[in-house]
Amino acid sequence: MKKQLSAIFLLAGTAIGSGMLSLPIFLTKYGVNFTFIVMCFFAWLTYFTAIIRTDLNINSDSSFSLRDVGKFFSGNSASKIGSVSLKLLSYSLMSAYLYGAASLLKTFFDFDLKWIILIISIFIISILVSRINIIYINKKLFVLLLITLFVVIIKLFQNLKFENIEIQLSNVDYSAISSVLPIVFTSFGFQGSLHSLTKFVDNDRKLIKRACLYGSLIPAIVYISWVACVISVIYSNNISFFEKMIKNNVELSELISCLTNISNCAYIKTVSWIISILALFTSIIGVCVAIFDEWKNVTDRKLKQKFSTLCSTIITIFPTMFVAILIPNAFIKVLNISGMILSIIAIFLPTFLYLKMTKQKNLKISNLRYFGIIAITIIGIFIFLSGAKDLFDEIRSFIM
């Protein structure tokens, strides 16, 4: 039971990150009903892609990383695509999370941002080098995150004015949803931790499926509850700020200040920052474990156990630390196009390898799974093109 909960919280904790508090800003213009639909859809999408991905691990005789699974079923080209994509996404997210956590801690401690980044990095290094079970630490942090979030939601709902709750949205531009879907997809993105999951549970197929199911469902419930709470409370208490949110003209700090004023409770601001920090640290741990396991599979073949752990830790932490210190903004911008990278890791490459695997092993694919593969491929193309558009806009704005 403990292992099952740890596996579930590893995936859910990786998914629920810094985007949680910013999701209301992106989704306000579409309303609560649309938020419910899109969250349920992406919970299914995440679960389905996770099952495809873990089936590859279970049916391969190779190591657990996407690189090794790609090499096993399709050769060096698929291996290189998987390795580069996973590392690019993981290091980008890790740097952004590290910088975000340091920025939030700076509001409580009057230290230079670079020193805070260095302290967090040393803390993560000490956990990786020691024999502490980082996945169990992640479970405890995630439970604390859920409890704290529940307290905030209850407090905010006490200020809900039901007579003003009928939200009317007019002139909703659903064409702009192309820029929202990659962000929501990334908010569920725990696929980089799946090889760590399969290794942690020793290829237990039933346990993996449960972890993927609840690891997708818990973020959806958290996101729906949080977004619905924020949208409803702000609409019923501060319509002018609600209209600003519709236009995406709101910063995260402004949103927290508005919720603090509505609740007339000073500690809501502090608790909101704590939620953000906990969300960031659970994501840091999830992504960190994924990068560490990826490198450890490589170094174990060439170095002794002690030096393998140390080398993998250095390769995992130092690049992200230096990027967060020297050029944080460059990597934070990668979050805007991370859905494009994630679509390769979570949809295109695993689906391609899965079809190759079923052909090689003469496995039968059900009609329902074929339908699912077609559906995720279509949405993957849509997400990839949306990310490519955002990347093109970033490049064009930089040149001009």
C-alpha positions in Angstrom: 0.0 0.0 0.0 2.8 2.4 0.9 4.6 1.7 -2.4 1.3 2.2 -4.3 0.7 5.6 -2.7 4.3 6.6 -3.3 4.0 5.7 -7.0 0.7 7.7 -7.3 2.1 10.7 -5.6 5.3 10.6 -7.7 3.2 11.1 -10.8 0.6 13.4 -9.4 3.3 15.5 -7.6 5.3 15.8 -10.8 2.2 17.0 -12.7 0.9 19.5 -10.2 3.6 22.2 -10.4 3.9 26.0 -10.8 1.2 26.1 -13.4 -1.5 25.3 -10.8 -2.0 28.9 -9.6 -1.7 30.4 -13.1 -4.3 28.1 -14.7 -7.2 30.2 -13.6 -5.7 33.2 -15.5 -5.6 31.2 -18.7 -9.0 29.5 -18.3 -11.2 32.2 -16.9 -12.2 33.4 -20.3 -13.7 30.0 -21.1 -15.6 29.5 -17.9 -16.0 26.6 -15.3 -17.9 24.2 -17.7 -15.2 24.4 -20.3 -12.5 23.9 -17.6 -14.3 20.8 -16.4 -14.4 19.3 -19.9 -10.9 20.1 -20.9 -9.4 18.8 -17.6 -11.3 15.5 -17.9 -10.1 15.2 -21.5 -6.5 15.8 -20.6 -6.8 13.4 -17.6 -7.8 10.7 -20.1 -5.1 11.7 -22.6 -2.5 11.6 -19.9 -3.6 8.2 -18.6 -3.8 6.7 -22.1 -0.4 7.9 -23.2 1.0 6.7 -19.8 -0.4 3.2 -20.4 1.1 3.2 -23.9 4.5 4.3 -22.5 4.6 1.8 -19.6 3.6 -1.1 -21.9 6.8 -0.3 -23.8 8.8 -0.6 -20.7 7.1 -3.8 -19.5 7.5 -5.5 -22.9 11.1 -4.6 -23.5 14.2 -6.3 -22.1 16.1 -3.0 -22.1 16.5 -0.3 -19.4 13.6 1.9 -18.5 14.4 5.1 -20.2 12.7 6.2 -23.4 16.1 6.3 -25.1 16.7 2.6 -24.4 13.2 1.5 -25.2 13.5 3.4 -28.5 16.7 1.7 -29.3 15.3 -1.7 -28.4 12.3 -1.5 -30.7 13.4 0.8 -33.5 17.2 1.5 -33.4 19.5 4.5 -32.8 17.3 7.2 -34.5 14.4 6.7 -32.2 16.8 6.4 -29.3 18.4 9.8 -30.0 15.1 11.5 -30.6 13.8 10.2 -27.3 16.9 11.0 -25.4 17.3 14.6 -26.7 13.6 15.4 -26.3 13.4 14.1 -22.8 16.5 15.9 -21.7 15.5 19.1 -23.3 12.1 19.1 -21.6 13.4 17.8 -18.2 16.3 20.3 -17.9 14.1 23.2 -19.1 11.4 22.4 -16.5 14.0 21.7 -13.8 15.6 25.1 -14.4 12.3 26.9 -14.5 11.1 25.2 -11.3 14.4 25.9 -9.5 14.2 29.6 -10.4 10.5 29.8 -9.5 11.1 28.2 -6.1 14.0 30.5 -5.4 11.9 33.5 -6.4 9.1 32.6 -4.1 11.5 31.9 -1.2 13.1 35.3 -1.8 9.8 36.9 -0.7 10.3 35.4 2.8 14.1 35.6 3.1 16.2 38.7 2.3 18.9 36.8 0.4 20.3 37.2 -3.1 18.4 35.1 -5.6 21.6 33.3 -6.7 22.4 32.2 -3.2 18.9 30.8 -2.7 19.2 28.8 -6.0 22.6 27.5 -4.8 21.1 26.5 -1.4 18.2 24.7 -3.0 20.6 22.9 -5.4 22.9 21.8 -2.5 19.8 20.5 -0.7 18.7 18.4 -3.7 22.3 17.2 -4.2 22.4 16.0 -0.5 19.2 14.1 -1.0 20.4 12.4 -4.2 23.8 11.5 -2.9 22.5 10.1 0.4 20.5 6.9 0.5 17.3 8.8 1.5 14.3 7.5 -0.5 13.4 10.6 -2.5 10.1 9.2 -3.7 8.8 8.8 -0.1 9.9 12.4 0.6 7.9 13.5 -2.4 4.8 11.6 -1.0 5.0 13.5 2.3 5.4 16.9 0.5 2.5 16.1 -1.8 0.2 15.1 1.0 1.0 18.4 2.7 0.3 20.3 -0.5 -3.1 18.7 -0.8 -4.0 19.5 2.8 -2.9 23.1 2.5 -4.8 23.5 -0.8 -7.9 22.0 0.7 -7.8 24.5 3.6 -7.4 27.5 1.1 -10.3 26.3 -1.1 -12.6 25.9 2.0 -11.7 29.4 3.2 -12.3 31.0 -0.2 -15.6 29.2 -0.7 -16.8 30.9 2.6 -16.7 34.2 0.7 -18.7 32.9 -2.3 -21.9 34.9 -3.0 -24.3 32.5 -4.5 -26.7 35.2 -5.7 -23.9 36.5 -8.0 -22.6 33.1 -9.2 -24.3 32.9 -12.6 -21.3 33.6 -14.8 -22.1 35.0 -18.2 -19.4 34.9 -20.8 -19.9 36.8 -24.0 -17.7 36.9 -27.2 -15.6 33.9 -26.2 -12.9 33.5 -28.7 -12.5 29.7 -28.9 -9.9 30.1 -31.7 -7.4 31.3 -29.0 -7.7 27.9 -27.3 -4.7 26.7 -29.4 -2.5 28.6 -27.1 -4.1 27.2 -23.9 -4.1 23.5 -24.7 -0.3 23.1 -24.7 -0.2 24.8 -21.3 -2.9 22.5 -19.9 -1.2 19.4 -21.4 2.1 20.4 -19.8 0.3 20.8 -16.5 -0.5 17.1 -16.6 3.0 16.2 -17.9 4.4 13.4 -15.7 5.5 11.2 -18.6 9.2 12.0 -18.0 8.9 10.2 -14.6 7.3 7.0 -16.0 10.6 5.1 -16.3 11.3 5.9 -12.7 7.8 4.6 -11.8 8.3 1.3 -13.6 11.7 0.8 -11.9 10.3 1.8 -8.5 7.4 -0.8 -8.6 9.5 -3.5 -10.3 7.3 -3.7 -13.5 4.2 -4.6 -11.5 1.6 -4.0 -14.3 -1.5 -3.7 -12.0 0.3 -1.2 -9.7 1.5 0.8 -12.7 -2.0 1.1 -14.2 -3.4 2.2 -10.8 -0.6 4.8 -10.4 -1.2 6.1 -13.9 -5.0 6.3 -13.4 -4.9 8.1 -10.1 -1.8 10.1 -11.1 -3.9 11.5 -13.9 -7.2 11.8 -11.9 -5.8 13.6 -8.9 -4.3 16.6 -10.9 -7.6 16.8 -12.8 -9.6 17.0 -9.5 -7.2 19.5 -8.0 -7.2 21.7 -11.1 -11.0 21.7 -11.5 -11.5 22.4 -7.8 -9.0 25.2 -7.7 -10.0 26.9 -11.0 -13.7 26.7 -10.3 -13.1 28.1 -6.8 -11.0 31.0 -8.0 -13.2 31.9 -11.0 -16.5 31.7 -8.9 -15.2 33.6 -5.9 -13.6 36.4 -7.9 -16.6 36.7 -10.2 -19.0 37.0 -7.3 -16.9 39.5 -5.4 -14.7 41.5 -7.8 -16.2 41.7 -11.3 -13.6 44.3 -12.5 -10.7 42.0 -11.7 -12.6 39.1 -13.3 -12.8 41.1 -16.5 -9.0 41.7 -16.3 -8.5 37.9 -15.9 -10.6 37.3 -19.1 -8.1 39.5 -21.0 -5.1 37.7 -19.4 -3.9 41.0 -18.0 -3.2 39.6 -14.5 0.0 38.6 -12.8 0.2 35.8 -10.3 1.0 38.1 -7.5 -2.1 40.2 -8.4 -4.3 37.1 -8.3 -3.1 36.1 -4.9 -3.5 39.7 -3.6 -7.1 39.7 -4.9 -7.9 36.4 -3.2 -6.3 37.8 0.0 -8.5 40.9 -0.1 -11.7 38.9 -0.9 -11.1 36.5 2.0 -10.1 39.4 4.3 -7.6 37.0 5.7 -3.9 37.9 5.7 -2.6 34.4 6.0 -4.2 33.4 2.6 -1.3 35.2 0.8 1.3 33.3 2.9 -0.5 30.0 2.5 -0.8 30.6 -1.3 2.9 31.1 -1.5 3.4 27.9 0.5 1.2 26.0 -1.9 3.3 27.4 -4.8 6.5 26.4 -3.1 5.3 22.9 -2.3 4.0 22.4 -5.8 7.3 23.5 -7.2 9.3 21.2 -4.9 7.2 18.2 -5.7 7.7 18.9 -9.4 11.4 19.5 -8.9 11.7 16.1 -7.1 9.7 14.3 -9.9 11.7 15.8 -12.7 14.9 15.4 -10.8 14.3 11.7 -10.3 13.6 11.3 -14.0 16.8 13.0 -15.1 18.9 11.2 -12.4 17.5 7.8 -13.3 18.2 8.5 -17.0 21.8 9.3 -16.4 22.3 6.6 -13.8 21.3 3.9 -16.4 24.2 5.2 -18.4 26.9 5.7 -15.7 26.1 2.3 -14.0 27.5 0.6 -17.1 30.8 2.5 -16.9 31.5 3.4 -13.2 31.3 1.8 -9.8 28.1 2.3 -7.8 29.5 5.1 -5.6 31.0 7.2 -8.4 28.0 6.5 -10.6 25.6 8.1 -8.1 27.9 11.1 -7.6 28.4 11.6 -11.4 24.7 11.3 -12.2 23.9 13.8 -9.4 26.4 16.3 -10.8 25.1 16.0 -14.3 21.5 16.3 -13.1 21.9 19.4 -10.9 24.8 21.5 -12.1 23.4 22.4 -15.6 20.0 23.4 -14.2 21.6 25.4 -11.4 23.9 27.3 -13.7 21.1 28.0 -16.2 18.8 29.2 -13.4 21.5 31.5 -12.1 22.8 32.9 -15.3 20.0 32.9 -17.8 16.7 32.0 -16.1 14.5 34.0 -18.4 15.7 32.1 -21.4 14.6 28.7 -19.9 11.4 30.0 -18.4 10.3 31.0 -21.9 10.8 27.3 -22.9 7.7 26.6 -20.7 5.6 28.4 -23.3 6.6 25.8 -25.9 7.0 22.8 -23.6 3.8 21.3 -24.9 5.5 20.8 -28.3 8.4 18.9 -26.7 6.0 16.9 -24.5 3.9 15.9 -27.5 7.0 14.1 -28.9 7.9 12.4 -25.6 4.3 11.5 -24.6 2.5 10.9 -27.9 4.4 10.6 -31.2 7.5 8.6 -30.2 5.7 6.2 -27.7 2.9 5.6 -30.2 5.3 4.9 -33.0 7.3 2.5 -30.8 4.1 0.8 -29.5 3.0 0.0 -33.1 6.4 -1.4 -33.9 6.4 -3.4 -30.7 3.0 -5.0 -31.4 4.2 -5.9 -34.9 7.4 -7.4 -33.6 5.8 -9.4 -30.8 2.6 -10.3 -32.8 0.4 -8.6 -30.1 -3.3 -7.8 -30.9 -4.5 -4.3 -30.5 -8.2 -3.8 -29.6 -10.4 -1.5 -31.7 -10.8 0.7 -28.6 -7.0 1.2 -28.3 -6.7 1.9 -32.0 -9.4 4.6 -31.7 -7.4 6.0 -28.7 -4.2 6.0 -30.7 -5.8 7.9 -33.6 -7.4 10.4 -31.1 -4.1 11.2 -29.3 -2.2 11.5 -32.5 -4.6 14.1 -33.8 -4.5 16.1 -30.6 -0.7 15.7 -30.5 -0.4 17.2 -34.0 -2.6 20.1 -32.8 -0.5 20.7 -29.7 2.8 20.5 -31.7 1.6 23.0 -34.2 0.4 25.3 -31.5 3.8 25.1 -29.8 5.6 25.6 -33.1 3.5 28.8 -33.6 4.5 30.1 -30.1 8.1 29.3 -30.9 7.9 31.2 -34.2 6.3 34.2 -32.5 9.1 34.2 -29.8 11.8 34.1 -32.5 10.1 36.8 -34.6 9.6 39.1 -31.6 13.3 38.6 -30.6 14.6 39.4 -34.1 12.3 42.4 -34.5 
